[in-house]
Amino acid sequence: MPVRGGRSHPPRRTRGSWWTTRLRAGWRSPWWSWRGGSLAGTATLWGIDNHNRSAHIGLGLLPEARGKGYGTDVVATLCHYGFVVRGLQRLQIETLADNHAMLRAAERNGFVREGVLRSSAWVLGEFLDEVLLGLLVQEWKPDARG
């Protein structure tokens, strides 16, 4: 696949990993794993809008994969794929307001909190707030994670 924007390398910490190789090759399956071949969770770029050059990032980690930095790495890899490979202008994440791990992973990759969608998610019998985060290609800094 052609590389756009002058950036030709995936995030440093993920280079050579199983899922980075497949994303860079244009593979679209949402399943990914960490070293050793164990399933870690799902990750996808969804709602891709070619006209407005935007997409959403989604990911979910199995409990045993949490707290190891994989979420931050996956967000970085999907940013690379969205901005460099797909030539997108904007990426967006929506997450529950109490999902501190996702908020941290997004902000470590340069995402900015753009607003709160009040009582927008029906979860286990109650409405919860969601946080909307966005990142523009001109703001993106590969390997800028905290």
DSSP file (Angstrom, degrees, kcal/mol; ACC not computed):
  #  RESIDUE AA STRUCTURE BP1 BP2  ACC     N-H-->O    O-->H-N    N-H-->O    O-->H-N    TCO  KAPPA ALPHA  PHI   PSI    X-CA   Y-CA   Z-CA
    1    1 A M              0   0    0      0, 0.0     2,-0.1     0, 0.0    25,-0.0   0.000 360.0 360.0 360.0 143.7    0.0    0.0    0.0
    2    2 A P        -     0   0    0      0, 0.0     2,-0.5     0, 0.0     0, 0.0  -0.385 360.0-132.0 -70.0 149.6    1.2    3.5   -0.7
    3    3 A V        -     0   0    0     -2,-0.1     2,-0.3    83,-0.0     3,-0.2  -0.895  23.6-164.2-104.6 129.6    2.3    5.6    2.2
    4    4 A R    >   +     0   0    0     80,-1.8     3,-0.8    -2,-0.5    83,-0.1  -0.736  61.2  33.6-110.1 159.0    1.0    9.2    2.4
    5    5 A G  T 3  S-     0   0    0     -2,-0.3    -1,-0.2     1,-0.2     3,-0.1   0.543 113.2 -83.6  80.8   7.2    2.1   12.2    4.4
    6    6 A G  T 3  S+     0   0    0     -3,-0.2     2,-0.5     1,-0.2    -1,-0.2   0.466  97.0 120.0  78.4  -0.4    5.8   11.4    4.4
    7    7 A R    <   +     0   0    0     -3,-0.8    -1,-0.2     1,-0.1    -3,-0.1  -0.871  28.6 166.8-101.9 127.5    5.6    9.0    7.3
    8    8 A S        +     0   0    0     -2,-0.5    -1,-0.1    -3,-0.1    -3,-0.0   0.422  49.1  74.4-120.9   1.2    6.7    5.5    6.6
    9    9 A H        -     0   0    0      6,-0.0     3,-0.1    71,-0.0     6,-0.0  -0.927  69.1-129.3-121.9 141.4    7.1    3.8    9.9
   10   10 A P        -     0   0    0      0, 0.0     5,-0.2     0, 0.0    67,-0.1  -0.287  60.0 -59.6 -72.0 169.9    4.6    2.4   12.4
   11   11 A P    >>  -     0   0    0      0, 0.0     3,-1.5     0, 0.0     4,-0.9  -0.233  53.8-120.1 -52.5 139.1    4.9    3.5   16.1
   12   12 A R  G >4 S+     0   0    0      1,-0.3     3,-0.8     2,-0.2     0, 0.0   0.852 108.0  52.5 -52.3 -46.8    8.3    2.4   17.5
   13   13 A R  G 34 S+     0   0    0      1,-0.2    -1,-0.3     3,-0.0    60,-0.1   0.684 115.3  41.6 -69.4 -16.7    7.0    0.1   20.3
   14   14 A T  G X4 S+     0   0    0     -3,-1.5     3,-2.4    59,-0.1     6,-0.3   0.489  79.0 130.7-108.7  -4.3    4.8   -1.9   17.9
   15   15 A R  T << S+     0   0    0     -4,-0.9     3,-0.1    -3,-0.8    -3,-0.0  -0.244  80.1  10.3 -55.0 129.9    7.1   -2.2   14.9
   16   16 A G  T 3  S+     0   0    0      1,-0.3    -1,-0.3     2,-0.1    -2,-0.0   0.365  94.4 136.6  85.1  -5.4    7.2   -5.8   13.7
   17   17 A S    <>  -     0   0    0     -3,-2.4     4,-2.0     1,-0.1    -1,-0.3  -0.274  67.3-105.8 -74.6 165.6    4.3   -7.0   15.9
   18   18 A W  H  > S+     0   0    0      1,-0.2     4,-1.3     2,-0.2    16,-0.1   0.906 115.9  38.4 -56.9 -50.8    1.6   -9.3   14.6
   19   19 A W  H  > S+     0   0    0     14,-0.5     4,-2.5     2,-0.2    -1,-0.2   0.817 111.6  56.7 -79.3 -30.1   -1.2   -6.8   14.3
   20   20 A T  H  > S+     0   0    0     -6,-0.3     4,-2.6     2,-0.2     5,-0.2   0.928 105.9  52.4 -63.8 -43.3    0.9   -3.9   13.0
   21   21 A T  H  X S+     0   0    0     -4,-2.0     4,-1.1     1,-0.2    -1,-0.2   0.915 112.7  44.3 -58.2 -44.3    2.1   -6.0   10.1
   22   22 A R  H  <>S+     0   0    0     -4,-1.3     5,-3.0     2,-0.2     4,-0.2   0.886 112.4  50.9 -71.3 -39.1   -1.4   -6.9    9.1
   23   23 A L  H ><5S+     0   0    0     -4,-2.5     3,-1.7     1,-0.2    -2,-0.2   0.926 109.6  50.7 -63.8 -42.9   -2.8   -3.3    9.5
   24   24 A R  H 3<5S+     0   0    0     -4,-2.6    -1,-0.2     1,-0.3    -2,-0.2   0.787 107.4  54.9 -65.9 -25.6    0.0   -1.9    7.4
   25   25 A A  T 3<5S-     0   0    0     -4,-1.1    -1,-0.3    -5,-0.2    -2,-0.2   0.448 124.4-104.8 -85.4   0.2   -0.8   -4.5    4.7
   26   26 A G  T < 5 +     0   0    0     -3,-1.7    -3,-0.2     1,-0.3     2,-0.2   0.592  64.3 159.5  89.2  11.0   -4.5   -3.3    4.7
   27   27 A W      < -     0   0    0     -5,-3.0    -1,-0.3    -6,-0.2    -2,-0.1  -0.500  21.8-168.1 -69.6 133.4   -5.8   -6.3    6.7
   28   28 A R        +     0   0    0     -2,-0.2    -1,-0.1    16,-0.0    17,-0.1   0.313  38.7 125.5-112.9   8.5   -9.2   -5.3    8.2
   29   29 A S        -     0   0    0      1,-0.1    14,-0.0     2,-0.1    -2,-0.0  -0.471  55.4-141.7 -67.0 138.6   -9.9   -8.1   10.7
   30   30 A P  S    S+     0   0    0      0, 0.0    13,-2.8     0, 0.0     2,-0.3   0.557  70.9  99.1 -79.6  -5.1  -10.6   -6.6   14.2
   31   31 A W  E     +A   42   0A   0     11,-0.2     2,-0.3     9,-0.0    11,-0.2  -0.607  46.5 166.4 -85.8 141.4   -8.8   -9.4   16.0
   32   32 A W  E     -A   41   0A   0      9,-1.5     8,-1.7    -2,-0.3     9,-1.1  -0.960  14.7-159.7-146.3 164.5   -5.3   -8.9   17.2
   33   33 A S  E     -A   39   0A   0     -2,-0.3   -14,-0.5     6,-0.2     6,-0.2  -0.908  14.4-124.9-140.5 166.5   -2.9  -10.6   19.6
   34   34 A W    >   -     0   0    0      4,-1.5     3,-1.7    -2,-0.3     4,-0.3  -0.531  58.5 -52.9-103.9 178.4    0.3   -9.9   21.5
   35   35 A R  T 3  S+     0   0    0      1,-0.3     3,-0.3    -2,-0.2    -1,-0.2  -0.174 125.5  39.9 -52.4 139.7    3.6  -11.8   21.4
   36   36 A G  T 3  S-     0   0    0      1,-0.2    -1,-0.3    -3,-0.1    -2,-0.0   0.283 118.6 -95.1  98.7  -8.8    3.1  -15.5   22.0
   37   37 A G  S <  S+     0   0    0     -3,-1.7     2,-0.2     1,-0.3    -1,-0.2   0.519  75.8 146.4  81.7   5.3   -0.1  -15.6   19.9
   38   38 A S        -     0   0    0     -4,-0.3    -4,-1.5    -3,-0.3    -1,-0.3  -0.543  56.3-106.7 -77.3 141.1   -2.6  -15.2   22.7
   39   39 A L  E     +A   33   0A   0     -2,-0.2    -6,-0.2    -6,-0.2    -1,-0.1  -0.469  38.8 174.7 -66.8 131.9   -5.7  -13.3   21.9
   40   40 A A  E     -     0   0A   0     -8,-1.7    22,-3.1     1,-0.3     2,-0.3   0.680  49.1 -82.2-110.7 -27.9   -5.7   -9.8   23.5
   41   41 A G  E     -AB  32  61A   0     -9,-1.1    -9,-1.5    20,-0.3    -1,-0.3  -0.995  51.1 -56.7 159.7-155.6   -8.9   -8.2   22.2
   42   42 A T  E     +AB  31  60A   0     18,-2.5    18,-2.5    -2,-0.3     2,-0.3  -0.915  36.6 175.7-125.9 152.6  -10.4   -6.4   19.3
   43   43 A A  E     + B   0  59A   0    -13,-2.8     2,-0.3    -2,-0.3    16,-0.2  -0.968   9.6 162.4-154.0 140.4   -9.4   -3.2   17.5
   44   44 A T  E     - B   0  58A   0     14,-2.8    14,-2.4    -2,-0.3     2,-0.6  -0.998  38.8-131.6-157.2 153.6  -10.9   -1.6   14.4
   45   45 A L  E     + B   0  57A   0     -2,-0.3     2,-0.3    12,-0.2    12,-0.2  -0.963  47.2 173.9-101.0 118.2  -11.1    1.6   12.4
   46   46 A W  E     + B   0  56A   0     10,-2.5    10,-3.1    -2,-0.6     3,-0.2  -0.780  45.0  36.0-128.7 167.5  -14.9    1.9   11.8
   47   47 A G  E    S-     0   0A   0     -2,-0.3     2,-0.3     1,-0.2    -1,-0.2   0.862  72.9-170.9  59.9  37.0  -17.3    4.4   10.2
   48   48 A I  E     -     0   0A   0     -3,-0.2     2,-0.7     7,-0.1     7,-0.2  -0.449   8.6-164.6 -66.7 124.1  -14.8    5.3    7.6
   49   49 A D  E  >> - B   0  54A   0      5,-3.3     5,-1.7    -2,-0.3     4,-1.0  -0.909   7.7-174.2-113.3 101.2  -16.1    8.4    5.7
   50   50 A N  T  45S+     0   0    0     -2,-0.7    -1,-0.1     3,-0.2     5,-0.0   0.819  82.4  54.9 -68.6 -30.9  -14.0    8.7    2.5
   51   51 A H  T  45S+     0   0    0      1,-0.2    -1,-0.2     3,-0.1    -2,-0.0   0.958 120.7  29.0 -67.0 -50.0  -15.7   12.0    1.5
   52   52 A N  T  45S-     0   0    0      2,-0.1    -1,-0.2    38,-0.0    -2,-0.2   0.457 105.1-129.8 -88.5  -1.9  -14.9   13.8    4.8
   53   53 A R  T  <5 +     0   0    0     -4,-1.0    36,-3.4     1,-0.2    37,-1.8   0.930  63.6 124.7  52.1  54.8  -11.8   11.7    5.3
   54   54 A S  E   < +Bc  49  90A   0     -5,-1.7    -5,-3.3    35,-0.2     2,-0.3  -0.922  32.1 172.5-137.9 162.4  -12.7   10.7    8.9
   55   55 A A  E     - c   0  91A   0     35,-1.3    37,-1.7    -2,-0.3     2,-0.3  -0.971  27.0-114.5-160.7 167.9  -13.1    7.5   10.9
   56   56 A H  E     -Bc  46  92A   0    -10,-3.1   -10,-2.5    -2,-0.3     2,-0.4  -0.836  20.7-139.0-109.4 148.3  -13.7    6.2   14.5
   57   57 A I  E     +B   45   0A   0     35,-2.6    37,-0.4    -2,-0.3     2,-0.4  -0.909  23.8 177.1-105.7 134.6  -11.3    4.1   16.5
   58   58 A G  E     +B   44   0A   0    -14,-2.4   -14,-2.8    -2,-0.4     2,-0.3  -0.999   4.7 161.0-136.0 141.3  -12.7    1.3   18.6
   59   59 A L  E     -B   43   0A   0     -2,-0.4     2,-0.3   -16,-0.2   -16,-0.2  -0.993  16.2-168.1-155.0 155.5  -11.0   -1.3   20.8
   60   60 A G  E     -B   42   0A   0    -18,-2.5   -18,-2.5    -2,-0.3     2,-0.4  -0.982  11.2-154.3-145.1 132.9  -11.6   -3.7   23.6
   61   61 A L  E     -B   41   0A   0     -2,-0.3   -20,-0.3   -20,-0.2     5,-0.1  -0.857  20.6-120.1-109.1 141.2   -9.1   -5.6   25.7
   62   62 A L    >>  -     0   0    0    -22,-3.1     3,-2.0    -2,-0.4     4,-0.5  -0.460  38.3-106.9 -67.5 151.7   -9.6   -8.9   27.5
   63   63 A P  G >4 S+     0   0    0      0, 0.0     3,-1.2     0, 0.0    -1,-0.1   0.851 118.6  55.7 -53.0 -39.3   -9.1   -8.5   31.3
   64   64 A E  G 34 S+     0   0    0      1,-0.2   -24,-0.0     3,-0.0    -2,-0.0   0.636 106.2  52.4 -72.2 -11.2   -5.7  -10.3   31.2
   65   65 A A  G X4 S+     0   0    0     -3,-2.0     3,-0.7   -25,-0.2     5,-0.4   0.476  87.7 106.2 -99.0  -4.2   -4.4   -7.9   28.6
   66   66 A R  T << S+     0   0    0     -3,-1.2    -4,-0.0    -4,-0.5     0, 0.0  -0.397  71.9  27.2 -79.0 152.7   -5.2   -4.7   30.5
   67   67 A G  T 3  S+     0   0    0     -2,-0.1    -1,-0.2     1,-0.1    -3,-0.0   0.640  92.6  98.5  77.4  15.6   -2.7   -2.5   32.2
   68   68 A K  S <  S-     0   0    0     -3,-0.7    -2,-0.1     0, 0.0    -1,-0.1   0.312  99.0-103.4-116.4   5.7    0.2   -3.5   29.9
   69   69 A G  S  > S+     0   0    0     -4,-0.1     4,-2.0     3,-0.0     5,-0.2   0.463  85.8 122.5  88.0   0.2    0.2   -0.5   27.5
   70   70 A Y  H  > S+     0   0    0     -5,-0.4     4,-3.0     1,-0.2     5,-0.2   0.892  70.6  55.7 -64.7 -38.6   -1.5   -2.4   24.7
   71   71 A G  H  > S+     0   0    0      1,-0.2     4,-2.4     2,-0.2    -1,-0.2   0.923 108.7  47.1 -60.0 -44.9   -4.4    0.0   24.4
   72   72 A T  H  > S+     0   0    0      1,-0.2     4,-2.1     2,-0.2    -1,-0.2   0.912 114.2  47.8 -62.1 -43.4   -2.0    2.9   23.9
   73   73 A D  H  X S+     0   0    0     -4,-2.0     4,-2.4     2,-0.2    -2,-0.2   0.891 111.0  50.4 -65.6 -40.2    0.0    1.0   21.3
   74   74 A V  H  X S+     0   0    0     -4,-3.0     4,-2.7     2,-0.2     5,-0.2   0.919 109.7  50.0 -67.1 -42.5   -3.2   -0.1   19.4
   75   75 A V  H  X S+     0   0    0     -4,-2.4     4,-2.1    -5,-0.2    -1,-0.2   0.927 111.6  49.9 -59.9 -43.3   -4.5    3.5   19.3
   76   76 A A  H  X S+     0   0    0     -4,-2.1     4,-2.3     1,-0.2    -2,-0.2   0.909 111.4  48.4 -60.8 -42.7   -1.1    4.6   18.0
   77   77 A T  H  X S+     0   0    0     -4,-2.4     4,-2.6     1,-0.2    -2,-0.2   0.904 111.1  49.2 -66.3 -41.6   -1.2    1.9   15.3
   78   78 A L  H  X S+     0   0    0     -4,-2.7     4,-2.7     2,-0.2    -1,-0.2   0.833 109.3  53.5 -68.3 -30.8   -4.7    2.8   14.2
   79   79 A C  H  X S+     0   0    0     -4,-2.1     4,-3.1    -5,-0.2     5,-0.5   0.936 109.6  48.0 -64.4 -46.3   -3.6    6.4   14.0
   80   80 A H  H  X>S+     0   0    0     -4,-2.3     4,-2.5     1,-0.2     5,-1.2   0.944 114.4  46.2 -57.5 -48.8   -0.8    5.4   11.7
   81   81 A Y  I  <>S+     0   0    0     -4,-2.6     5,-2.4     3,-0.2     4,-0.3   0.925 116.6  44.4 -61.3 -46.1   -3.1    3.3    9.6
   82   82 A G  I  <5S+     0   0    0     -4,-2.7     6,-2.7     3,-0.2    -2,-0.2   0.927 124.0  31.7 -66.8 -46.1   -5.8    6.0    9.4
   83   83 A F  I  <5S+     0   0    0     -4,-3.1    -3,-0.2     4,-0.2    -2,-0.2   0.910 130.9  28.4 -82.0 -43.5   -3.5    9.0    8.7
   84   84 A V  I  <5S+     0   0    0     -4,-2.5   -80,-1.8    -5,-0.5    -3,-0.2   0.944 130.3  30.5 -86.1 -52.4   -0.7    7.4    6.7
   85   85 A V  I   <S+     0   0    0     -5,-1.2    -3,-0.2    -4,-0.3    -4,-0.1   0.932 131.9  31.6 -76.6 -45.9   -2.2    4.4    4.9
   86   86 A R  S   <S-     0   0    0     -5,-2.4    -3,-0.2    -6,-0.2    -1,-0.2   0.632  96.6-132.1 -89.5 -14.0   -5.8    5.7    4.5
   87   87 A G        +     0   0    0     -6,-0.3    -4,-0.2     1,-0.2    -3,-0.1   0.828  43.4 170.0  68.9  32.7   -5.0    9.4    4.2
   88   88 A L        -     0   0    0     -6,-2.7   -34,-0.2    -7,-0.1    -1,-0.2  -0.344  33.8-153.7 -77.3 159.5   -7.6   10.5    6.7
   89   89 A Q  S    S+     0   0    0    -36,-3.4    48,-2.4     1,-0.3     2,-0.3   0.724  76.3  25.3 -97.8 -32.2   -7.9   14.0    8.1
   90   90 A R  E     -cD  54 136A   0    -37,-1.8   -35,-1.3    46,-0.2     2,-0.4  -0.997  54.7-167.2-143.3 139.3   -9.6   13.2   11.4
   91   91 A L  E     -cD  55 135A   0     44,-2.5    44,-2.3    -2,-0.3     2,-0.3  -0.949  15.4-165.2-121.4 148.8   -9.9   10.3   13.8
   92   92 A Q  E     -cD  56 134A   0    -37,-1.7   -35,-2.6    -2,-0.4     2,-0.4  -0.975   9.6-165.9-137.7 145.4  -12.5   10.2   16.6
   93   93 A I  E     - D   0 133A   0     40,-2.5    40,-3.0    -2,-0.3     2,-0.4  -0.999   0.5-169.2-130.4 134.3  -13.0    8.1   19.8
   94   94 A E  E     + D   0 132A   0    -37,-0.4     2,-0.3    -2,-0.4    38,-0.2  -0.993  21.0 160.9-117.9 131.4  -16.1    8.0   21.9
   95   95 A T  E     - D   0 131A   0     36,-1.9    36,-3.3    -2,-0.4    -2,-0.0  -0.982  46.1 -85.3-146.2 156.3  -15.8    6.2   25.3
   96   96 A L  E >   - D   0 130A   0     -2,-0.3     3,-2.2    34,-0.3    34,-0.3  -0.333  41.5-119.6 -60.4 143.5  -17.7    6.1   28.6
   97   97 A A  T 3  S+     0   0    0     32,-2.3    -1,-0.1     1,-0.3    33,-0.1   0.748 113.0  51.8 -60.0 -25.0  -16.7    8.9   30.9
   98   98 A D  T 3  S+     0   0    0     31,-0.3     2,-1.6     1,-0.1    -1,-0.3   0.325  78.0 103.7 -95.7   9.3  -15.5    6.4   33.5
   99   99 A N    <>  +     0   0    0     -3,-2.2     4,-2.2     1,-0.2     3,-0.3  -0.590  43.1 167.8 -88.6  76.0  -13.3    4.5   31.1
  100  100 A H  H  >  +     0   0    0     -2,-1.6     4,-2.4     1,-0.2    -1,-0.2   0.813  69.1  57.7 -63.4 -33.0  -10.0    6.0   32.4
  101  101 A A  H  > S+     0   0    0     -3,-0.2     4,-2.5     2,-0.2    -1,-0.2   0.923 109.7  43.8 -65.1 -43.5   -7.8    3.6   30.6
  102  102 A M  H  > S+     0   0    0     -3,-0.3     4,-2.6     2,-0.2     5,-0.2   0.902 112.9  51.7 -68.7 -40.3   -9.2    4.5   27.2
  103  103 A L  H  X S+     0   0    0     -4,-2.2     4,-2.6     1,-0.2    -2,-0.2   0.921 112.4  46.8 -59.9 -43.5   -9.1    8.2   28.0
  104  104 A R  H  X S+     0   0    0     -4,-2.4     4,-2.4     2,-0.2    -2,-0.2   0.923 111.7  50.0 -63.7 -45.9   -5.5    7.9   28.9
  105  105 A A  H  X S+     0   0    0     -4,-2.5     4,-0.7     1,-0.2    -2,-0.2   0.903 113.7  46.3 -60.9 -41.8   -4.6    5.8   25.8
  106  106 A A  H ><>S+     0   0    0     -4,-2.6     5,-2.2     1,-0.2     3,-0.9   0.945 113.9  46.5 -66.1 -48.3   -6.3    8.4   23.6
  107  107 A E  H ><5S+     0   0    0     -4,-2.6     3,-1.5     1,-0.3    -2,-0.2   0.835 106.0  59.0 -67.6 -32.2   -4.7   11.4   25.3
  108  108 A R  H 3<5S+     0   0    0     -4,-2.4    -1,-0.3     1,-0.3    -2,-0.2   0.757 106.3  50.9 -64.7 -23.2   -1.2    9.8   25.2
  109  109 A N  T <<5S-     0   0    0     -3,-0.9    32,-0.3    -4,-0.7    -1,-0.3   0.273 129.6 -95.9 -98.2   9.9   -1.6    9.6   21.5
  110  110 A G  T < 5S+     0   0    0     -3,-1.5    -3,-0.2     1,-0.3    -2,-0.1   0.439  70.5 151.5  96.4   0.1   -2.6   13.3   21.2
  111  111 A F      < -     0   0    0     -5,-2.2     2,-0.4    -6,-0.2    -1,-0.3  -0.361  34.1-143.9 -65.2 145.7   -6.4   13.1   21.2
  112  112 A V  E     -E  134   0A   0     22,-2.6    22,-2.2    -2,-0.0     2,-0.5  -0.917  17.2-115.5-113.9 135.9   -8.2   16.2   22.6
  113  113 A R  E     +E  133   0A   0     -2,-0.4    20,-0.3    20,-0.2     3,-0.1  -0.589  34.9 176.3 -69.8 122.4  -11.4   16.0   24.6
  114  114 A E  E     -     0   0A   0     18,-3.2     2,-0.3    -2,-0.5    19,-0.2   0.605  53.2 -45.2-105.2 -16.6  -13.9   17.8   22.5
  115  115 A G  E     -E  132   0A   0     17,-1.2    17,-2.8     2,-0.0     2,-0.4  -0.963  49.3 -95.3 168.5 175.8  -17.0   17.3   24.6
  116  116 A V  E     -E  131   0A   0     -2,-0.3     2,-1.0    15,-0.2    15,-0.2  -0.979  19.7-147.8-120.6 130.3  -19.3   15.2   26.7
  117  117 A L  E >   -E  130   0A   0     13,-3.2    13,-1.9    -2,-0.4     3,-1.1  -0.842  30.6-138.4 -95.6  99.1  -22.4   13.5   25.3
  118  118 A R  E 3  S-     0   0A   0     -2,-1.0    11,-0.1     1,-0.3    10,-0.1  -0.363  71.5 -14.4 -69.4 133.0  -24.6   13.6   28.4
  119  119 A S  E 3  S+     0   0A   0      8,-0.1    -1,-0.3     1,-0.1    10,-0.3   0.847  92.2 136.9  46.4  45.2  -26.6   10.4   29.2
  120  120 A S  E <   +     0   0A   0     -3,-1.1     2,-0.5     8,-0.9     9,-0.2   0.580  49.4  64.6 -98.4 -11.5  -25.9    9.1   25.7
  121  121 A A  E     -E  128   0A   0      7,-2.2     7,-3.0    -4,-0.2     2,-0.8  -0.959  66.4-148.5-121.6 124.3  -25.1    5.4   26.5
  122  122 A W  E     +E  127   0A   0     -2,-0.5     2,-0.4     5,-0.2     5,-0.2  -0.802  30.9 169.2 -87.9 109.4  -27.6    2.9   28.0
  123  123 A V  E >   -E  126   0A   0      3,-3.2     3,-1.2    -2,-0.8    -2,-0.1  -0.980  61.2 -24.3-131.3 119.8  -25.5    0.6   30.1
  124  124 A L  T 3  S-     0   0    0     -2,-0.4    -1,-0.1     1,-0.3     3,-0.1   0.868 128.7 -41.6  48.2  47.5  -26.8   -2.0   32.5
  125  125 A G  T 3  S+     0   0    0      1,-0.2     2,-0.3    -3,-0.0    -1,-0.3   0.578 123.4  78.7  84.4  10.4  -30.0   -0.2   33.1
  126  126 A E  E <  S- E   0 123A   0     -3,-1.2    -3,-3.2    -5,-0.0     2,-0.4  -0.991  76.5-112.0-146.6 155.7  -28.8    3.4   33.3
  127  127 A F  E     - E   0 122A   0     -2,-0.3     2,-0.3    -5,-0.2    -5,-0.2  -0.741  36.3-170.7 -87.1 133.2  -27.8    6.2   31.1
  128  128 A L  E     - E   0 121A   0     -7,-3.0    -7,-2.2    -2,-0.4    -8,-0.9  -0.880  23.1-107.8-122.9 155.4  -24.1    7.1   31.2
  129  129 A D  E     -     0   0A   0     -2,-0.3   -32,-2.3   -10,-0.3     2,-0.4  -0.483  27.1-152.4 -77.7 150.2  -22.1   10.0   29.8
  130  130 A E  E     -DE  96 117A   0    -13,-1.9   -13,-3.2   -34,-0.3     2,-0.4  -0.940   8.0-137.5-119.5 147.9  -19.6    9.5   26.9
  131  131 A V  E     -DE  95 116A   0    -36,-3.3   -36,-1.9    -2,-0.4     2,-0.5  -0.891  12.7-147.5-103.7 134.8  -16.5   11.6   26.2
  132  132 A L  E     -DE  94 115A   0    -17,-2.8   -18,-3.2    -2,-0.4   -17,-1.2  -0.902  18.5-177.3-103.0 125.5  -15.8   12.6   22.6
  133  133 A L  E     -DE  93 113A   0    -40,-3.0   -40,-2.5    -2,-0.5     2,-0.3  -0.948   1.7-171.3-123.3 144.4  -12.1   12.9   21.6
  134  134 A G  E     -DE  92 112A   0    -22,-2.2   -22,-2.6    -2,-0.4     2,-0.3  -0.956  11.2-168.3-136.1 154.9  -10.7   13.9   18.3
  135  135 A L  E     -D   91   0A   0    -44,-2.3   -44,-2.5    -2,-0.3     2,-0.3  -0.978  11.1-152.8-143.0 127.9   -7.3   14.1   16.6
  136  136 A L  E >>  -D   90   0A   0     -2,-0.3     3,-1.5   -46,-0.2     4,-1.1  -0.727  27.1-118.5 -98.7 150.7   -6.5   15.9   13.3
  137  137 A V  G >4 S+     0   0    0    -48,-2.4     3,-0.5    -2,-0.3   -47,-0.1   0.862 114.3  55.1 -57.2 -37.7   -3.7   14.7   11.0
  138  138 A Q  G 34 S+     0   0    0    -49,-0.3    -1,-0.3     1,-0.2   -49,-0.0   0.688 110.1  47.3 -72.1 -15.4   -1.8   18.0   11.4
  139  139 A E  G <4 S+     0   0    0     -3,-1.5    -1,-0.2     2,-0.0    -2,-0.2   0.611  88.2 110.6 -92.9 -16.0   -1.9   17.6   15.2
  140  140 A W    <<  -     0   0    0     -4,-1.1   -30,-0.1    -3,-0.5   -31,-0.0  -0.382  43.4-175.8 -69.0 132.0   -0.7   14.0   15.1
  141  141 A K    >   -     0   0    0    -32,-0.3     3,-1.6    -2,-0.1     4,-0.1  -0.905  23.6-133.7-127.7 101.7    2.8   13.3   16.4
  142  142 A P  T 3  S+     0   0    0      0, 0.0   -33,-0.0     0, 0.0   -66,-0.0  -0.245  91.4  12.7 -54.9 141.2    3.9    9.7   15.9
  143  143 A D  T 3  S+     0   0    0      1,-0.1   -34,-0.1   -34,-0.0   -67,-0.0   0.733  87.0 128.3  63.6  24.9    5.5    8.3   19.1
  144  144 A A    <   +     0   0    0     -3,-1.6   -34,-0.1   -35,-0.1    -1,-0.1   0.250  32.8 135.1 -91.4  13.6    4.2   11.3   21.1
  145  145 A R              0   0    0      1,-0.1   -36,-0.2   -36,-0.1   -37,-0.1  -0.264 360.0 360.0 -65.4 149.3    2.7    8.9   23.8
  146  146 A G              0   0    0    -41,-0.1    -1,-0.1     0, 0.0   -37,-0.1   0.444 360.0 360.0 -80.0 360.0    3.3    9.8   27.4
